[in-house]
Amino acid sequence: MSVADDDRRLEALFAAAAAEIPAVGHADDVLNDVGAVPQPIGSRLTGRRTVLAVAAGLLVAVSIAAVWMRGGSSDQLVSLSYEEYFGSFSADYDPAGTRTDLASRSELVVEATLVDVIDGPVFGSSATDPSASKHALFVFEAESTRDPIAVMLQRPNTSDIEALRDAMPIGGRAVLYLVAAPPISDNERDFWFNVDDGLARWYPTTPQGLILERASDDGTSIVDLPLEGGINLEDAPESGSDIGDWLPPGGEIVPDRLGTQARP
């Protein structure tokens, strides 16, 4: 099959999914910003908001294009700082008001440790498609789950995954409010590459659902909602509180199939 045929199939996939998008006018609908990176579409998550591209209503915004091209050539890998990477997202979503509200929308809520950032799935006409949508997997480990937790977020096509890893607080604690990534549908499978079917992938329930602890410029520890649009919860712990205080009042939520008691 030719590249042109692949392109036509990809266009048809986007068109078919676009036909399913409800009329604009609901705050819950995820809207694609002008200039946003192309997104995998056609999958939906249940809940109080409709998600057609990336869970939590997250899109890599056009503002990151300046970072991509800063190095000159469009195929030159560039390094992103922590602030540049997370500041590149935009969000249109229904924010949770409290930790309890956020937990009620989530399938998995845990305190965890960030152990790695690795190259993730690619969505496009081929694995080397220059306009493909690339992802990073933020890998966490939690005492209450038997397997690592891979949180999937987009990354710029020209970003250096090793440099992105170096910019992240590896070894730092986190509190995660997550929903499972929907399975890849049959009509999309030909356009997904570098997918490890043995690794469960998760999305933040909303941009509020990724809470990281990292060192500030002066070396002190701070708790951060790094995703752009991560609106603080009404019952957010006071500044200086332990990151564990960001868990909901009822504590962690771990499905039986994921808990340590399910180890073979």
N, C-alpha and C positions, 0 to 999 in steps of 0.2 A: 504494500500500500504506500502511495506517494505521500510526501510531506503535505501537499495540497489537499489530498484526501483526508489526512489527519486533521488539518486545520478546519476543513468543512465539517467533520464529525464533531470537533470541539465546539464550533460555532453553533451547531444544531443542538448540542447538549445544553449550552447556555440559553439558547432560545426556548427550549422545552421547559427548563426550570424557571425561566423568567415568566412564562405564562402562568405559573402557579403562584406568583407573588400577589398577595392581596392588594387592593387599592390603597394608596397612600392616605393617611389620615389618622392612623392609630399610633400612639406613642410607642407601642410595643414592637412595631415593625422595624426591622433593621434596614437602614438605608445606606447604600453604597456612596461614599464621598466621590466627588469628581476627581479623577486621577488616581483613585485607589488601585492597589495591586489587584489583578484578576484573582477571583476567589473560587474555590470548589463550591459548587452549589447543588441543589436538588435534594439535600437532606434536611430534615426538620427535627427539632427537639420538642418534647412536650413541656408544658409549664405555662407561666404567666406571660412569656414573651415568645415571639416567633423568631427563629434563627435560620437564615438561609445561606449564610456564608460561613462565618466562624462563630462558635458559641460565645456567649457573653456580648455579642454585638461588636466585636473588636475588628477593626480593619487597619491595615498598615496604610497610613495616610500619605498623600502626595508630598508632604513636607520632607519625607525621608529621601526623596529623589535627589535633593541637594547633597545629602550625605553620600549617596551612591556615587555621584559624579565627582566628588571632591578630589578623588585621586587622579582624575583625568579620564582614562579609558573606561568605557562602560563594562569591560570584562575584567577590570582590575579589582582584586579583592580589597576591601576596605575594612578598617577596624572601627567598631562602634563602642563608645563608652556606655556605662550603665544608663546614664541619663539620656543619651542620644537614642539608644535602642528603645527603652520604654516610652520615651517621649514621642516616638514616631507613630504610636497608635492613636486612633480616634475611636470614639465609642458613641453608640446611640442605643440606649437600652433603658429598661425599667429598673431603676436602682432599688435595692432593698433598703428598708428603713432601719432595721435592727439586725443584730446577729441572729436572733431567732428567726426572723423573716428570711434572711439569707440561707440559713441552715435548712429551712423548710423547702427551699427550692433545690437543694443540693442532694446528690446521691452519696457523696463521700466528703466528710469533714474531719481533718486530722491535723495534729501538729507533726511536723516532719523536718528532715534535714536535707538541704540541697546537696547532692553528691556529684552531679555532673550535668553538663549541657552538651548534647550530641546532635549530629545532623539528623533531621527528620524527613518525613515524606515530602515528595515533590508532586505537584499537580500541574499538568500541562500536556502538550502534544507529544513530548518525549522527555526523558530524564535530563537532557541537555538543552531543552527549549529555553532560549534566553528570556522569554517572557513568562516562564512558568512561575507558579507560586511555591516558594520554598518555606520550610518550617524548621524550627528547632524544637527539640524535646528537652525540657527541663526535668531531670530525673531526681526524684526525691525518695528517701527511705523513711519509714515510720515504724515505730515499735509495735503499733497495733495492726499493721498489714503484713501479709506474708511475702508480697512481691513489691518491687519498686513501683513508684507512681510516676508515669511519664506525662507531664503537662505539655500539650502541643500549642506553640505560638508561632505566628509567622515571623519570617526574617527576610530582609532584603536579599535579592538574588545575588548581589555582589558582596555580601557580608562574609567575612572569614569566620567560620564556625569556631576555630580555635581561639581567635581573638575575642569572640563573643563570650566564650566560656571563661576566658581570663578576666573579663570585665564583671563577671557575676560573683556573688558572695558564696563561693563553694565552701561547704562546711557550715554555712549559716542556718539558723533555724527558720522555720516558716509555719504559717497556719494556712491551710488550703480548704476552700469551699469549692467543690468540683462536681461536674456532671460528665458522664461518659461520652466520649466522641461517638457519634452515630456510625454504624457499620457502613462501609463503602458499598454503594448500590451497584448492581450489575451494569447499569449504563454508564457508570463513572469509572469502573475498574480499569479500563484500558488507558485511563489518563492519570492514574496514580502510580508513582514509582518510589523506590526505596522505602517500601512499607514492610515493617516487621509485624506479621500477623500474630506473632507470639507475645507481643508487648501491648498491653492495654493502654489506650491513649485517652487522656482526659482534657477537658477545657475548664477554665475558671467559670463558675456559675454566672457571675457578672465580673466586671473589672474589679469589684470590691473583694473578690474571692481569692486573690493572690496577695498574700501578706508576707513580706520578707524582712528579715533582720540583717542589717549590714553595718559596716563601720562608716562613720562620718569622716569628714576631712580631718578632724582633730583626733580621730581614733576612738571616739566614744561609740557605743552601740546605739543604733536607732532602728525603729520599726517603721516600715515603709509600705504604702500601697502604691507600687510603682507604675501600674498601668494608667495611662492617661484616661481620665474619666472615672477613676476609682474614688468615687464620692465617699467621704467618711460616713460611717454609720452613726445614727443618733446616740447609740449606747457604746460608742467606741471608748476603749479604755483611755485613761488619762495619759498624757505624755510622760514617758519614763516608765510606764508599766511593763511588766514582763510580756513577751509576745504570746505566751500561753493564755493570757487574759483575753486574747482576741477570739478564742474558741467560744461557741455559743454557751449560754447558761446550762444547757443540758449536757454539755461535753461533746466528745467526738461522736461522729456517726460513721460506722463502718459496717457495710453489708456482710452478712455471714460468709458469703463466698470469698470475701477478700481478707477476712480476719486471720490472725495467727492460728486460731483453732482449726482453720481449714487446711493447714499444712499437711501434705501427704505423709 
